[in-house]
Amino acid sequence: MGASGDLAKRKIMPSLSKVVEKDTEVYAYARSSMDTTYAIKLREFYDYTDDFPERVKYFKGEYNDLSSLKDIIDKDTFMDHYLLKPLMICLYGMKNKLSKIFDKMSNQNIKSVECFFIESILAEGRAYFDQNGIIKDVMQNHLIEVVASLLYDETYIFGQYKTYCEEMNRKSETETFAAFKCTVNNKTWKNTPFIMVAGKGLSRKATEIIFNIKTDNEEIQLAVKENANAGGDYEEIFSSLITNSFLPAISFKEAKELWRLFDKTLVCNKTPLIYYPIGTEMLEEAKNIIKKD
């Protein structure tokens, strides 16, 4: 899905080419008219050593009508590469190896949980990002899958790096930074705040989960962090799918529920935006949300 997009051409298709066998059928679906030029476009973005681009079968269509794929799709599973990022693989392994610690993780022992997805790169003038912003780009899929919970929220912070409108060559109120606090509605985590932060144009690239452990007189944190240079999650997800090995995924029903939860955030008033210079470590307003818990 979205096969004509930058992500598919730069990362997904090259990753697929490394793991699929010659007799594996690959279908590409998008709204753009690229039926006869798709293979040419793929080769513009990656140096393929075989005929993989020519083997990809391209379908043009709208996303509100997938009838042209009715004979192809037989499962409603959504695979997000984020669930197989090195950070998440590490977390799955830690839960097994450090089970005594993770068994104690609940509202009885954890003061709060912080999830970060921050980048130093900018929006790079992408029209898609300007139409959707950081919440839809990262939070409603990647970060919320990390939290993987039912939530409600009242505390939002929205920001935009100062040169964003100049980069887009137009006035825009699209957020490039968002932070909010949510509460998980289950027995284990009830009343434990989960703080989610995502942003572009910051001082570093990081994906982190931080557990703030309750103690009487000192601060203790368990931090799970991803190596900034780690990669390979696209190859991992396709390899896992083909070999029928460990593959964390969500169903269409779950994906739909995640989108529903974020609908209120997507349409809420995001002004006034907090404008921050490129290279900022963290917005002070976001730090205040974290400090309160």
N, C-alpha and C positions, 0 to 999 in steps of 0.2 A: 504494500500500500504506500502511496506517495513516491512511486519509483522514479518520477522525473525530478524529484527534489535533490538539493545539494547533498544531504546526508546519505541518501541512497547511492548516488553516483561516486561520492568520495570514500565511503566507508562500508556500507552494507554489501554492495555488489562485489567489491574487491575481497571482502571477507568470505562471502559465499564461494567465490571462485577458488579459494584455497582449500575448502573442505568438501565440496560436493563431488560426487563421482560423475563420470560422463553420462550415465544413464539416469541421473537425477534431473527431474524437470523443475525448472525455475520459472515462476510466473511473476511478471511485473505489472502493477496496476496504477494508473494515474489519470488525471483529467487532461493532460497535455497531449497533443497530436504528435506522437513520436513513433508511430507504428513501423515506419521504414527507416528511421534514423537513430533508433535507440542504441544499437550496437556501436554506431559511430560516436555518439555522445559519451558512452561509457569509456571508450578508448581515449577520449580527450582528458579524462580524469585519472586514469590508472594505466600502467604498462602491463597489460595482460600478456601472458606467455602462451596462451592457447586460444581456442575458439569459444571460450565461455560467453563473451558478449553476444555472439551470434546464436547461441543456444537458448538465450533468455527469450521467453514468449511474452510480448508486451500487449497489454489490454488497455484501451482507453474507455473511460466511463466516469460517471458521477458517483460520489460516495453515498448519496441518498438512494441509489438504485444499483445494487450489486448483482442484478439478474444475469449479467453476462458471465458471472463467476459461479453460478449455481451448480454447475457440473464439476467444479474444482474444489470448492471449500466444503469440507465435511466436518470441521471442528470449529468451535467458537473460542479458541484460546488466543489470548493476546500475549506475545512474548516481548518483554521489555529488556533490552540489553543491560539496563541498569541493575536488574536483579542478579546479573552475573558479572558485575564489575568486581575487580579484586577486593574492594572494600567489603562487598556483600559476601563473597566467597570466604573471606577471612572471618566475617561475623558468624557464618554458619559453622565454620570449623571451631571457633572459640566457644560457641554454645555447646558443642559436643565435648571438647577437651576441658573446658572450665565449667562443667555443668553445675558444680556445687555453688559457684558464684552466681551464675545466671538463674539458678533456682531461687535465689534470694532477691532477685530483681522484681520489685513490686512497689506499690505505694507505701509499704511499711519501711522500706529501706532506701528508696530513691527519691530525692528531693525534686529533681526535674531531669528532663532529657532534651538535649539540643541536637538538631540535625542541620548541617551546613552543606550547601552546594554553592561555592563562590568561585569566581573566575577573574583572571586579570584581562582576558580578551574582551573586546568590545562587541557590539551588535553587528559590526561590519556592513552596515547599510542594508541588511536583509529586510525586505518588505514583509516577509512572514512574521518576523519578530515584532516589527512596528505595529502590525495588526493585532497581535496577541499579547505581547509582554512577557515578563519573567514568570508570572504565575502559571499561565497556560503552557509556556515553553518548558518549565522545569517542575513546578510545584505540584500541579494536579496529576502528574504521572509519576516522575522519578521519586521526588521526596515523599509524597504521600504513600507510595508503595513501601518505602523504608519504614514509615510510621505504621502503615498497614492497620488502620483503626477507624472506628466511627468517631467523628469529632464534631465539636461546635466551637465557635470562636467569636470573640468580640474585639480583640486587640490587633489592629493592623498598622503597619508602617509601609509607606511606599516612597521610593526615591528614583531619581534619574541622574545619571552622570552628566556633567555640565555641557559637554560638547555633543550630546546625543542628537539634538535637533539640527545642528550643523552637519552632522554625519548623514542624517536622513534627508537633508536639504529641504526641510519643511518643519513647521511648528507641530509638535507632537506632545501629548501627555501620557504616552506609553511608559509604564514603569520598567526600569532596568534593575530595580532592587525591591525586594519585598521581605518582610519579616512579620510573623504573627505567632501567637500563643494559642494552642488548642488543648482540649481536654478529652481524654479517652474514656468512652462510656462502657467500661467493663469492670468486673470486681477487682482484677489484679492491679489496674492502673488508675482507678477512680481518684480524681482530685490531684493527680500528678501532672503538672504542666509539661507539654511537649512544645518546644520552641523550634520553629522552622525558619531558616534564613536562606535566601538565594539571591545572587546578584552578579552583575557583570561590571567590568571596569574597576575591580578592586585591586589590592596590592599583591594578591597571590591567588593561585588556583588550589582549591582544597575541597575534599569531600570527607566529612567527619560526622561521627555520632559520639556524643559526650554524655555519659551518665554521671550526674551529680549525686553522690552517695550521702545519705543522712548520717551525721555524727553529732556528738554532743558539743565538741569545742574546736573542730578543725574541718577544713574543706578537703574532701577526697574526690577525685574524678577518675573514672574509667573511660579512656578515650580510644575509639577505634578510628584510625585514620588511613586514608588511601595514599599510596605513593603517587606524587604528582605526575610521574613519568610512566605510571603503569598503563597498560593497554591490553588489547586482545579480547575484550568482552564480546565483540561481534563474532569473532571466530569461535569463541567458547559456546555461545548460544546456538549457533548453527551446527557445530560439532556435536553438542549434547542432543540436539533434536534428531540428527541423523543416526546417532548411535544409540538412541533411546536411553540415555543416561540422565543423571540428575539435572532437572530443568525447572527451576522455580518460575511460575507463570500465573497469570490471573485470567479468570473467565470473562466473557463479554459482560455478564451480569455485574461482576465486581467492577470492571472498568466503567460501566455506565453509572454505578453508584458513586465512584470517585469523582466523575465529572459533575454529578448532581451536587455533591458536597461543595464543590468549588464554584458553582454557578453564582451564588450570592456574592462571593468575593470578586468574581470577574466583572459583575455589573455594578458594584458599589462605587461610591464617589472616591476617587483616588487623589483628589486635590485637597489641600495644596501638596504638591510633590516636594520632597526634600531633595535639593540639588547638591550633589557631592562631586568633588574633583576626582578625576581619574587617578587611581593609585591609592585611594583611601583604604585603610586597613579594615575598618568597620564603622558604620554610622553610629554616632553617639546615641541616637534614639533607640537603635536596636540593642546596644549595650545595656541601656536602662531596662528594657524588657527582660533581658537575661538576668541582670542583677537583682531584680525584684523577687526572683525565685531561687 
